[in-house]
Amino acid sequence: MSRNMKTIVFVLILGTAFSLVLMSIQALTAERIEMNQRFAVQSAILDAFEETYTIANFADVFDETMETVEIDDLVIYVHEETGGVAFEFSGFGVWGPIRGIIAFESDFETILYVRVLEQEETPGLGGVVAEESYLDNYVGASMADGLVVTHNADPNLDNEVDAITGATRTSESFQSILNNTYEEHKTAWDNREGGD
């Protein structure tokens, strides 16, 4: 066997072995990754409705306190005690996806809670979209007539929220993500079989 052929065989064997190792690691960690993603979503929803849980029992608490309603391809979580609702939102910001949870009071209009779980906006500017102190400004806002994220929001208008200073495009993207996701979920909720 020539020296070049030995090198090619060695590279093929090494490449195959490395691929098998990576596939094994992926198989071993897939369940953990899925559990971590489920924890991020479910714990945010439990936080929205002020439910107490631990890492060990979050799934049980979620199952006991939340009803999962599937309408077409959409999932809406209903808090058994208060009738409040929550769902995941996602869409594109300026630099990448923005994904999170939004919860409403039982009227399905008044925002109770917003948390961003994933974003790729510029740190210190658009990245503010994931900061709790910023997101808490949305609490109490109404989405019935569409949310407006603007500079110098009018405190007399319940659908206006201040935009992020220096991050107008991120603010506009976030507004669109929330409004589009809300409209889709609210329409499905209102049109569901056996709905109110």
C-alpha positions in Angstrom: 0.0 0.0 0.0 1.4 3.4 -1.0 2.1 6.1 1.6 -0.7 8.3 0.1 -3.2 5.4 0.3 -2.2 4.8 4.0 -2.7 8.5 4.8 -6.1 8.4 3.1 -7.2 5.3 5.0 -5.9 6.8 8.3 -7.9 10.0 7.7 -11.0 8.1 6.8 -10.7 5.9 10.0 -10.0 8.9 12.2 -12.9 10.9 10.6 -15.3 8.0 11.1 -14.2 7.5 14.7 -14.6 11.2 15.4 -18.0 11.2 13.8 -19.1 8.3 15.9 -17.9 10.0 19.1 -19.8 13.2 18.2 -23.0 11.2 17.4 -22.7 9.4 20.7 -22.3 12.6 22.6 -25.3 14.1 20.8 -27.4 11.1 21.7 -26.3 11.2 25.3 -27.0 15.0 25.7 -30.2 15.3 23.6 -32.5 14.4 26.5 -30.7 16.9 28.8 -30.9 19.6 26.2 -34.7 19.0 25.7 -35.2 19.0 29.5 -33.3 22.3 29.8 -35.4 23.9 27.0 -38.6 22.6 28.7 -37.5 24.0 32.0 -36.8 27.4 30.5 -40.3 27.6 29.0 -42.3 26.0 31.9 -40.4 27.9 34.7 -41.1 31.2 32.9 -44.8 30.4 32.7 -44.8 29.3 36.4 -43.1 32.5 37.3 -45.7 34.5 35.4 -48.5 33.0 37.6 -46.3 33.2 40.8 -46.3 29.4 41.3 -43.6 27.9 43.6 -41.4 25.2 42.2 -37.9 23.7 42.2 -35.7 22.3 39.5 -36.7 18.8 40.7 -40.5 19.3 40.7 -41.1 22.0 38.0 -42.7 19.5 35.6 -45.1 18.2 38.2 -46.1 21.7 39.4 -46.6 22.7 35.8 -48.9 19.7 35.1 -50.9 20.4 38.3 -51.4 24.2 37.7 -51.5 24.6 33.9 -53.7 23.2 31.2 -52.1 22.9 27.8 -54.5 23.7 25.0 -53.5 22.9 21.4 -55.3 24.7 18.6 -54.1 23.7 15.1 -50.3 24.2 15.4 -50.5 26.7 18.4 -50.1 25.9 22.1 -51.7 28.1 24.7 -51.2 27.4 28.4 -54.1 28.2 30.8 -53.5 28.8 34.5 -56.1 26.5 36.2 -56.8 28.8 39.1 -56.9 32.3 37.5 -57.8 31.5 33.9 -54.8 33.5 32.8 -53.1 32.4 29.5 -49.6 32.2 28.3 -47.8 31.2 25.1 -44.4 31.3 23.5 -43.5 34.0 21.0 -40.7 34.1 18.5 -39.6 36.1 15.5 -36.6 37.9 14.1 -35.0 40.9 15.7 -32.2 42.9 14.0 -29.4 40.3 14.4 -31.2 37.1 15.1 -34.2 35.4 16.7 -36.0 36.7 19.7 -37.9 34.0 21.6 -39.8 34.2 24.9 -43.0 33.9 26.9 -45.8 36.3 27.3 -48.7 35.8 29.8 -52.0 37.6 30.1 -54.7 38.0 32.7 -57.9 36.0 32.1 -59.2 38.7 29.7 -56.4 37.6 27.2 -55.7 41.3 26.6 -53.8 42.7 29.7 -50.2 41.7 29.8 -49.2 40.0 33.1 -45.6 39.0 32.3 -43.1 39.0 29.5 -39.7 37.2 29.5 -37.2 36.8 26.6 -35.5 33.4 26.7 -33.3 33.9 23.6 -32.0 36.9 21.7 -29.0 38.0 19.7 -29.3 41.8 19.8 -26.4 44.1 20.4 -25.3 44.0 24.1 -26.2 47.2 25.9 -28.4 48.4 23.1 -31.0 46.0 21.6 -29.9 43.4 24.1 -31.9 45.4 26.7 -34.9 43.7 25.2 -34.1 40.7 27.5 -33.6 42.6 30.7 -36.4 42.1 33.3 -36.3 45.8 34.2 -37.2 46.7 30.7 -39.8 43.9 30.2 -41.6 44.9 33.4 -42.7 48.0 31.6 -45.0 45.9 29.5 -47.0 44.6 32.6 -50.4 46.1 32.6 -50.4 47.1 28.9 -53.3 46.1 26.8 -52.9 44.3 23.5 -56.5 44.5 22.5 -55.9 47.3 19.9 -52.3 46.3 19.2 -49.2 47.2 21.2 -47.3 50.3 20.3 -43.6 50.5 21.3 -42.6 54.1 20.9 -40.3 56.8 22.4 -42.1 59.0 24.9 -45.0 56.6 25.3 -48.2 58.3 26.5 -49.0 57.1 30.0 -52.7 57.7 29.3 -52.7 55.1 26.6 -52.8 51.6 27.9 -51.3 50.1 24.7 -48.1 52.2 24.6 -44.8 51.1 26.0 -41.5 53.0 25.9 -39.0 51.8 23.2 -35.4 51.0 24.0 -33.2 54.1 23.8 -30.7 53.7 21.0 -32.3 50.5 19.7 -35.3 51.7 17.6 -35.0 48.8 15.1 -35.0 46.2 17.9 -38.0 47.9 19.5 -39.9 47.9 16.2 -39.0 44.2 15.7 -40.1 43.3 19.2 -43.4 45.2 18.7 -44.1 43.2 15.5 -43.2 39.9 17.1 -45.5 40.5 20.0 -48.4 41.9 17.9 -48.2 39.1 15.3 -47.9 36.3 17.8 -50.7 37.8 19.9 -53.1 38.2 16.9 -52.4 34.6 15.8 -53.0 33.1 19.2 -56.0 35.3 20.1 -57.7 34.5 16.9 -57.2 30.8 17.4 -58.4 31.1 21.0 -61.6 33.0 20.0 -62.3 30.5 17.2 -61.6 27.3 19.0 -64.3 24.6 19.3 -66.2 24.9 22.5 -64.7 28.4 23.0 -66.3 31.2 25.0 
